[in-house]
Amino acid sequence: MALYRESGDKIFEIEREITPFELFKEWDIKNALAANVDDTPMDLHAALSAGGTVIPIMPDSAEGLSILRHSASHLMAHAISNLYPGAKFGVGPSIQDGFYYDVLFPNPITDEDMPKIEAEMKRLSSEKIKIERVEISSAEALEKFSDDPFKTELIRDIGVEKVSLYGQANFCDLCRGPHVPNTGCIKHFKLLSLAGAYWRGNENNVMLTRIYGTAFADGASLAAYLKMMEEARLRDHRKLGRELDLFSFQPEGPGFPFFHPKGMVLMNKLVDFWRAEHTRRGYSEIKTPLILDRELWERSGHWDHYRENMYFTEIDKRPFAIKPMNCPGGILVYKTSKRSYRELPMRVAELGVVHRHERSGVLHGLMRVRCFTQDDAHIYCTEDQIGDELKGVIELDRYIYDMFGFKFEVELSTRPENSMGDSKMWELAERRLREVLEEIGVPYRINPGDGAFYGPKIDFHLKDSIGRTWQCGTVQLDFQLPEKFDMTYVGGDGAEHRPVMLHRTILGSLERFIGILVEHYAGAFPYWLSPVQAKIIQVKPELEAYALKIEKTLRSIGVRFERDARDEKLGRKIRDAQLEKVPYMLVIGAKEAENDSVSVRTRVGGDIGTRSIEELKAVLSSEFKPEALV
């Protein structure tokens, strides 16, 4: 007799083999997509022969959505196999917010083919085709997929005696599962875009067509997501970056952003705020070289764990590397003198330019580049100071994110497979991070195995104005690099001790953060950040002298401005200033020049009336600035 326990502690006794589907029917649980059996996800129709805890996986849970989307990728592949005989299939996983499948088509397809594929998916969904799992030997699988080079390569690489297949009618795919019970469970989906993708991410392999889509448990969630995607399209930082003349990308520097004058104003204002806030909080700033001896990166562990993402050069027949991270250079600064416990904690910040080799296929505007500025800081402290320093970092994160209107969620990432160092030190580091988060009451989720190779970390995921999340800030607790570099300080007992190292960023990449801000604000930046804060709109050429007087006034109170003296109609000039998302438009005509005044319009409120020059100065001077910049 087998005993099955539901999550609500309901015990079910049975003397025969049973499936989760039958159990849930007995328990009156409806709409489950799969089951967690002793924490192992399984298909609803999998046979249970031993007792245990069985928990339903529902469509609107994170796990349920992942299974639903993975099944949707198979549904799409099924539709493609019907419509395009001879298509070969790579991989089709679920991803955050959706799924994709990499396909080698007999002939190239375009966006115009997407509705046809989607229609076939809907037809297959309406037939509620049962999805069945079978296990066969690897030899049988190789024979079955003998005409598919991608599947045969995967089977050989897996290197196990048996593999699992999922079949639905005339379509069969190599997959671990689990999947939904039938195609009718996949109702609310949408195909989104096409892209190119090298097989297994290797540029030396064949280019496949990657089709992206999404799926949800209900129509309302799908509609809300598509609405958000449309809003995101309108806010695309690449489009707004061109329109607002902030930055560009040139074929002579693929993946390397070019910042224009207005973009540099935005960058510099961000840096001014960052620098002033760090000075207020006891950080010192350093600058370390862009290129350093390869031996340094071998000692730090980057050579073993990160060299595929690095650029190299040679100087005087010695091998050097362009830095992908700032940490080793900062450590060399620490080691330039003998340190005392009285100097700790040392908070050292660096706006370091780093280079990382990204494949051309993953480059994406400012969000994924090959050269960026990292708002790094390294804190060197004693073990007793870890808690207070972590709290200080989290408080700084909260303050800066609040300044831009971001809410955030926290994720604790634990030891990865390719880590270095002693397991006991890793356990200690992970425990200290957990203790601090719990002590200050910050909710968090665990992200197993996603820590840095030298230490676990806390990541901050920002939520923007349309609900998307972005991973920006991080703080990493590191016992490994101080050991690698033999870092010491002299304690109160006169003996040498090993410091602890905290690595942290708040904004992450400044370039990427600017891209996020462009989309968060849809290009309409707060007054203090706006590259152009006021636009003088000169109605007639003969008002030049008065326009210059207004310019002098704005300059005296530090306002960034432009003047539009074009021979255009007033309506056109105002409309152009609105498109440029300028916070203030200052219209000067003959009447304003006569009365020593300006007609003021705002980006949001429209015409707010005529103001004297002194009143205008008061209005603009009262605009908000971050506390650190006041």
Secondary structure by P-SEA (a helix, b strand, c coil): cbbbbccccbbbbbcccccaaaaaaaacccccccccccccccccccccccccbbbbbccccaaaaaaaaaaaaaaaaaaaaaacccccccbbbbccccbbbbbbccccccccaaaaaaaaaaaaaaabbbbbbbbbcaaaaaaaacccaaaaaaaaaaccccbbbbbccccccccccccccccccccbbbbcbbbbbccccccccbbbbbbbbcccccaaaaaaaaaaaaaaaaacaaaaaaaacccccccccccbbbbcaaaaaaaaaaaaaaaaaaaaabbbbbbbbccccaaaaaaacccccccccccccccccbbbbccccaaaaaaaaaaccccccccccbbbbbbbbbbbbbccccccccccccbbbbbbbbbbbcccaaaaaaaaaaaaaaaaaaaacccbbbbbbcccccccccaaaaaaaaaaaaaaaaaabbbbbbbcccccccccbbbbbbbcccbbbbbccccccccccccccbbbbbccccbbbbbbbbbbbccccaaaaaaaaaaacccccccccccccbbbbbccccaaaaaaaaaaaaaaaccccccccccccaaaaaaaaaaacccbbbbbcaaaaaacccccccccccccccccaaaaaaaaaacccccccc
